[in-house]
Amino acid sequence: VQLQASGGGLVQAGGSLRLSCAASGKLVGVRSMNWYRQVSGEQRERVAQITPGGLINYADSVKGRFTISRDSAKNTINLQMNSLKPEDTAVYYCNAVAVVGAYWGPGTLVTVSS
């Protein structure tokens, strides 16, 4: 199974973007689906998490601005990002944590200009 994130791009501060993550196959034994981001030279940071039971967690830095959601029928998760700030600029990665291990996909670049 492969994950593919899409929807990144260039946006002005205060704008919005919507990221999507699609799985190429059925994910079995998923414990959580997550969005991470990474700035070059820094550690990867988890920004949002959703569990099969619907529990959701956000990093403090994005609370109130980002919304994670899932579409089980389409096997996708989304990240709606509003009120974007220049410090949100990063490569965003989709991740799935399953019983058998973790899945990652190639990231999508989000650039927020001031």
N, C-alpha and C positions, 0 to 999 in steps of 0.2 A: 504494500500500500504506500502510495506517495501522497504528500500534501503539497498543494500549490496555492500560494498566496497571490492575490492580485488587488489592484485598486490604488496602489501608491501613485505618487506624483508630486507636483509642485503646487503649493497653495500659499496664499498670503495669510499672515497672522490674522486670527479671527475667523478663518474659513473652516470648511468641513471636508472630510474625506471619508469614504466608506471602504474598508478592506474586506475582502472575502477570502475564505480558505476552503478549498474543495479537496476531498479525498478521492483518490482514484479507484478505491475499492471500499469494501465494508470494513469498518474498524470494529474489532471484537474486543470485549473486555476493557472498554475505555473507562478510565477513572476520572479524567478531566481533559478538557480542551483549553488551550491557552494561547494568548498572544504575548509574545516577547518583543523587545526592541533592543537594539544595540547600536551604540555610537562607536565609531572607530577608536580603538585603544581603551575602551571601557568594557566592563562586564555586561553580559546580557541581563536585561531586567524584565521580569514578568510584569505586564501591565494589566492583564485581565485574565480571569479564569472562569470557566463554567463547567459544572459537573453534570452527569446524566440526570441527577435528581433536581437540577435547576439551581443549585447553589452558585452564587456569583461573588467573586472577589475582585477588587480593583486596587492597584497601587494608589497610594495617597496622591501622587502627582497628577493622576488623571481622573480622580473621583469627581463626579458631577459633569464631566466633559465627554468621557468615553462610555459607550454602551456596547457590551458584548451580547450576542444573541446567536441562536442556532436554528437551523432548518433541518430537522431530522429527515424529512422526506427527500431533501436534496443533498443530504450528507455534507452540509456546509456549516461553517460558523462565520459570523461577521463581526466587524468592529466598526461601529459608527463613532467617528471622531469629530467633535465639535469644538468650537472656540480654540482652535489650534494655536500653539505658541511656537516660537522659534526653537525652544528647547525640546519640542516634540520631534524635531528632526532626527531621524534614525532609520536604520533598516529594520523593518518589522517582520517577525517570523511567526508562523503558525506552528503549534506543537500539540501533539496528542500524547497523553500518558496512558498507557494500557498495561494490562497484566503482564504482557510479554516484553514490554519495554517502551521506549519513547520514540515517537516519529517526529521528524522535522522536515520541513520543506525549504526550498530556497526563499530568501526573503524578498520583500518588496520595499523599495526606497520611498520614504516620505520626507519631503523637504518643505519646511515652513519658512517663508521669507518674512523679514520684518518690515 
